[in-house]
Amino acid sequence: MSSKEKSAAVAASGVALVPKLRFPEFEETDGWKEIPLQKLARPVTDRATPGDADNVLSLSGEHGLVLQSEYFGKKIAGDSTDRYLKIRKDDFVYNDRTTKASSFGTIKRLSTHAGGIVSPIYKCFRFQSIENPAFWEWYFESGSHDPALSGLVNEGARAGRFNITITQFLSTNAWRPGEAEQKKIADCLNSADALIAAQERKVEALRAHKKGLMQQLFPQKGETQPRLRFPEFEEAGQWAEIPLSKLVSALDAGVSVNSGDRPAMRHEIGVLKTSAVTNGVFDPLENKVVFDEEEIKRVREPVRADTVIISRMNTPALVGANAYVKDDYPNLFLPDRLWAAKPRPGADMRFVAQVLGSDSGRAALSGLAGGSSGSMKNISKPSVLELLVMAPSRPEQQRIADWLTSLDGLIAAETRKLDTLKTHKKGLMQQLFPRTGEDDA
């Protein structure tokens, strides 16, 4: 039985649904009732006036409803907004265009602005005053409404858009608890969101601190000494401008092989994806398993400790991405699009990784990229080895690397906490909202 059929059967039987996780004070209360949205909300039909042209809102899946003139740097001429809809705080906007995050479009509440106007391509609606708008925002974000929307998908939809009208949208059914339970769920998830936001600020503050520190620990353009130096090196003199080849002995790439669609386990052979170094931190889980024996015979260049992996071929934004590898991974191998930069005696590869991973280092590597394709660029080995960098003595390299590596470890730990909070919130949402069809075959 499909989710739609099961939902219809549940509604016909008059049976209520109960979420897997419920607050103690509601454990003995009735389950959630299925009710048409049109009994809870109504369409927004107010039209814009020319004076509203500076308050155009746009719907972003990541950022919600944002003021277009601030976020996108665009304004809409007043005489072209006559068909725009005028919404106010706590109104909802539905964009029926599919995204990677949502198969049936994006539904967001206007929560950060007092009001504004939106394009007529959006479907706008407003809940009755008795309903808790924050609860319904979480309800839609949880995906609980996706089964209802799936029943509206029509064969004549344009590519990426379902052509769902506001009348059709409000004709769908939703599962509704009482007002008190709505508030409890909204308060719980709002608190989880506040914790996540605080942790995000902490991570961003650490990253900003590291960026500022690097600007002081490395010489600025046209200078030969950093502005901030550890006491034992204050009289050490100038840094030397040298080609990267003085620090790196070789840039070795792997080969392209046919692979599976999951990461390799410890006893299997895997080949790295270019995304293994996308964020400046090496992620060994970003690999694909290699099954075929003939392909396994072809792999070369295992992932070794104390190397820097560099993306030699990627999109314009990601070409030159790199990360330091601390440990050996003998079952993981490089593809042809990644290099392993190997150290020369007297070089600290952690220092090299900090240089190449800095804003100026990334910009320098990206500046070396060429190619006729607008979507894919590549860097030549000679140009990277000839890249001029500023470097001190090995002891000072080590001192800087120790400090920045320690800071990287703190950033990584706080980022893991952030990921844990996001996972916890996701799990809460799955438990706090009942779903039809979860036990379908």
Summary of the structure (lengths in Angstrom):
residues: 441
radius of gyration: 27.5
end to end distance: 7.8
largest distance: 84.0
contacts: 1319
relative contact order: 0.12
helix: 38%
strand: 22%
